[in-house]
C-alpha cells in the first residue's frame, strides 16, 4: 500500500485518498471507479498483531531505522512478511543524484507491497519539523507487463538520516489475474518537497528515472469462502459475495446494484464476529462492472479463532453535531476516571489571534464570534500530568474507545499518538484542555469566518489509522508543567437495520 491504511475528515474516512492508490486500467476490466477509495495502509503506527502461522517466522533482517518506519506504515501482517528473508530483493538503482534500493516485497491475491530506501543530498532540504511541508516520492507500479498500471504515488517518504529516507509503495491487484509468480515493474519518477497549504504552490523537485523489475512469488490464500448472502436495500440487492483469508489480510467482497442510492456508495459497514467484537477495515477497491458496484474491504486483524462474521451496511452520520454561537461544532468526550459522574457542558472563548493568522481556502465555511466546544466532561474536573495521561482510555461509544499511547513535546510541537479500539470512525480532531480549560487543538471544527486555525496541522498529521489502529496528531507546543484533559469526538450509537445484516460461517 502506499499509504497503507486507515484520516478522517468529518464525513468520510476516504478522504485519505490524497495518499491512496491511484488505480489505472487493466486489460480485463474497463469500468467506472469510485472517486473516494480509502487507502490500504496507514501511516501512524502498528497496533495489530496477526497470528497466522505462515507469517510467524518473520526475521528481523531489515536495518533497524528502516524497520522503525516500516512498522509505522504497515499493518503488522505486512511488516512480518517484509521482514521475511524469502522476500528479499535488495536491488539498487542509482544515478548522479540518488541511490534507490528496493529492499523487500510481498504479494497476495489482492495487494502488492514493497519497501524502499533512498539516499540523496536532496533530502537535506527537508525539515520534518516544518509542518507546512511533506516529502513525497511519485511512483508507478505495473503488474504482469509494463503497460498494466495498477497503482502508484504520491507516497510519503520518512527521513531516517540527513540524506537517507525510506518509503513503502503498494498497489491493489485484485482486478488483475496473476500467476503464482508475477512480474512487477516499479518506476520512481521524482522526489518532491511540497507545501501542505492550500494556496502555496511552493515545491522542490528531484527528477529521476529509477526503474525496478522484480519477479514476486504470490502468497497462497489460506481459505476462500463463497458466501452469497444477499439482502434487499431500497428495492436493490446487496450481496456478501466472498471472504478470503491470506497471510496479509482478510478480504470481504460486496456487490450491489448500480442504481442503489448514491449515499450507499460511500456508506460504512459494521463488521462484528460471533463474540461481539467489532473490526476496523480499509476499503481497498470500489468500482462498477456490468451494472454493479464491486466493493473490496480488508481487515488486518487475526480472524483465525472466530466462528462467524456479520456485516451490516449503514449510511447514518456518526458525529453528534451542535451549533453554538452560530458555529457548527461536534460533541466531544474527555479523559476521566471510570464511573465518573458526567456533565453535558458547553465551553466558549473569544477568538484569538492564534485562530486567525492563516490565509487559506477552507473546505467548509463557518461563521462565529466564539471558539466553542460541546463536551461530555466529569463533574470532578480531574486533570492529569502528561505522563499520567499516557495509558488513559476514553470511551467514545458503547463499543469503541481510544487509548492514549504517547505524548511527546519538543521545542516546536506536541505529538499525540492514540490507539483506536473497536469500530471508531470519526477521529478527525483532538483537543488538550489545561486546568483553566484553555485549549490546544487540532481539527477542522474550530474554524472561524472561513479561516483555518493556524495550529490545525491536521493536513500534515499522520493520522490515517484504519489498518494500523494508531492515529498521530501534531498540535502546538504545550506546557509540560501543567495538567490536562484530552478530548476526542464522541461517536453516535448507530441504530442498524438488522434486515441489512449479511453473515458468513468461518468454522
Secondary structure, DSSP 8 states (H G I E B T S, - for coil): --S-B---BTTBGGGGGGGS------SS----B-S----SB-SS--------GGGTT----S-HHHHHHHHHHS-HHHHHHHH-GGGEEEEEEE-SS-EEEEEEEEE-SSEEEEEEEEE-GGGGG--TT-TTEEEEEEEEEEESSTT-EEEE--EE-EEEETTEEEEEEEEE-TTS---SEEEEEEEEEEEEEEE-STT---EEEEEEEEEEEEEEE----SEEEEEEEEEEETTEEEEEEEEEE-SS-EEEEEEEETTS-GGGGG-EEEEEETTS-B---EEEEEEEETTEEEEEEEE-S--TT-SEEEEEEE----B-EEEETTEEEEEEEE---TT--EEEEEEEEE--GGGT------SS----SEEEEEEEEETT---B-HHHHTT-EEEEETTEEEEEEEEEE-SSEEEEEEEEESS------EEEEETT--EEEESSTT-BTTB--TT--TTTS----TTT-EEEEEEE---TTS-EEEEEE-B------GGGEEEEE--
